[in-house]
C-alpha cells in the first residue's frame, strides 16, 4: 500500500474514533510512525486529507445509487440500497458527525458537498420513482419528493442525533 493510501486509512480510523477536530496531522503521522514532513509531502494540510476521504465516500455512494437498467427494481434492491447506505455512513461516520465543522472550515468541501447532496437526492428520487413503478412503493410524485427530502434529512442527521443521545445519557447517568 502506498504511503498516501496509508495516510488516508489511518486518518479515517482516527477521525472516526476521536472526531476530526480532535485529530491533528501530527497524530496521524505518529499513528503511522512517519515524520510530519513525510505526511506533508502527500497532503499540505488536514483539510486536504478530509477532502480526499470525502471524495472516496462520494465515489462509494455514487457507485451504488444507480437503478438497474435491464430490469425493474425489486425488494432485494431496496434492502441492498439500505444496507449499502448504512455501511458507507458507518465507514465514513466522521463526515456526518462533524459535517457542520468540516463545511465551515473549507470552501472546497462546501461546494463539493453541495454537489454531492444534489446528485444523491436526485439519484435517491429516481430510485424511489422506480420502486413506485415496480409496485414496491405506493406514492405519487409529490409524496416521492417529500419522502426523498425526509430520507436525506434523516440520513445526514443520524450520526449527530446518536451522538446527542450518547451525550444526554452520559449527563443523566
N, C-alpha and C positions, 0 to 999 in steps of 0.2 A: 504494500500500500504506500502511495506517495505521501510525503510529509504534509502536503496541503490537505489531503483527504484525512490524514490522522488528526490534523488540527480541527477540521470540521467535526469529525466524530467525537473527539474529546470535548469540544465546545458544546456540542449538542447535549452530551451527558451532563456536563457541569451546569449548563443553563437550565436543563430540566430538573436537576436535583436541587439547585441552590437559587434559581432565578437569575435572569440575565443581568439585572442590576448589581447583584452580589458577586459577579464573576468578572475579574479583570483579565487582560491579556497575560499578565504575569501568572495568574492562577492557571491559565490554560497551558502556558509554557512549562510551568512546574509539573503539572499533571503528566505532560509528555516527556519530561526530562530534557527539554531543549532550551536553548537560550532565548530570551525575548527577541533578540536580534534575528534569530532564525525564524521566529514566528512573523516578525515584521517584514521579512523578505517575501513572505507569501501573502500577508494581509497587512495593509497600512494601519488598521485600527480595528477595534471590536465591531464597529458598525459594518465594516466590510464582511466580517465573519457572519454576523447576524443576517445580512443581506443574502449571502451565498446560501445559508441554511434556509432562508425563506424561498429562494429560487428552487432549491431541492424540493421543499414542501409543495410549492406551487406546481412543479412538474409532476410530482406524485399524484396530487389531486386531479390535475387536468388529465392524467393518464387513465383514471377510472371514471370520469364524469361523462363519458360518451354513451350514446344509446346504440344498441345493436342495429346495424343497417340491413341485415338479411332476415330479420325475424321480429316478432313483437316482443315487447318487454314482458318478462314473466315474474312470478312471485319470487323465484330464486334470484332474479336480478335485483329485486327490491332488497332482499336480505343482503346480497353481496354489496350493494351500494352502502347500506347502513354499516356493515362490518368494515368496509374499507375507509369510510369517513371516520369512524371511531378509532380505527388503528392508526391512521395518519395523524389525527388530532393528538392521540396519546404519544406518538413518536416525536412530534414537534410541539408538545404541550406548552413549552415556554412561550411560543409565539402567541398563543391565545391568552395565557395567563398574564403576560407582560406587554400585550399589544399596545395599550394606550401609551405607555412609556416609550416603547420602541418607535411608534409612529411620531411621537413628539420630537424624538431625537434625530430623525433622519428624513429629509425631504425625499430622497430616492425611494425609501421604504414607503412613504405616504403615497407617492404616485404609483408605485408597483402594487401596493396593496389595494388601492382603489381599482386598478385594472383587474386584479385577481378577483376581487369581490364581485365586480360587474360580470365578468366571464362565468364565475362559479354560480351566481344567481341565475344567469341566463341558461347555463347548462342544466342546472337543477330544475328550472322551469320546464325545459324541454323533456327531461326525464319524467317529471310529473305528468306532463301532457301525454307522453307515450304510455304511461301507466293508465291514464284515463281512457285512452284509445283502446287499450287491450282489456279493459274491464277490471283491472286491479284496484282502481281508484274511481270513486264516483264523485266528480267535481266539475263544475262549469269553469270557463276561463277566468272569471273574477275570483272564484274560490281558489283556483290554482295560483293566481297572483298573490293572494293573501297567504296561502299555505307556504309558498316558497319564501316569502319575506319572514314569516314566523319561524320557519325551519332555520333560515340563515341567522336570525337574531338569537335563537336558542343555541345553535352550534357555536357561534362566536362568543357567546356569553357563558357557556357551560363551565369552562375552566375557572373563570372568575367567580362564578356562583359557588362552585365546590370549595374554592379557596376561602370565600367569605363564611361558608358554613363551618369549615375547619377552624377558622379564627374565632367564630362565635362559640363553638363548643369548647375551645381551649379557654376562653374567657369565663364561660359559665361553669366549666367542670374543673 
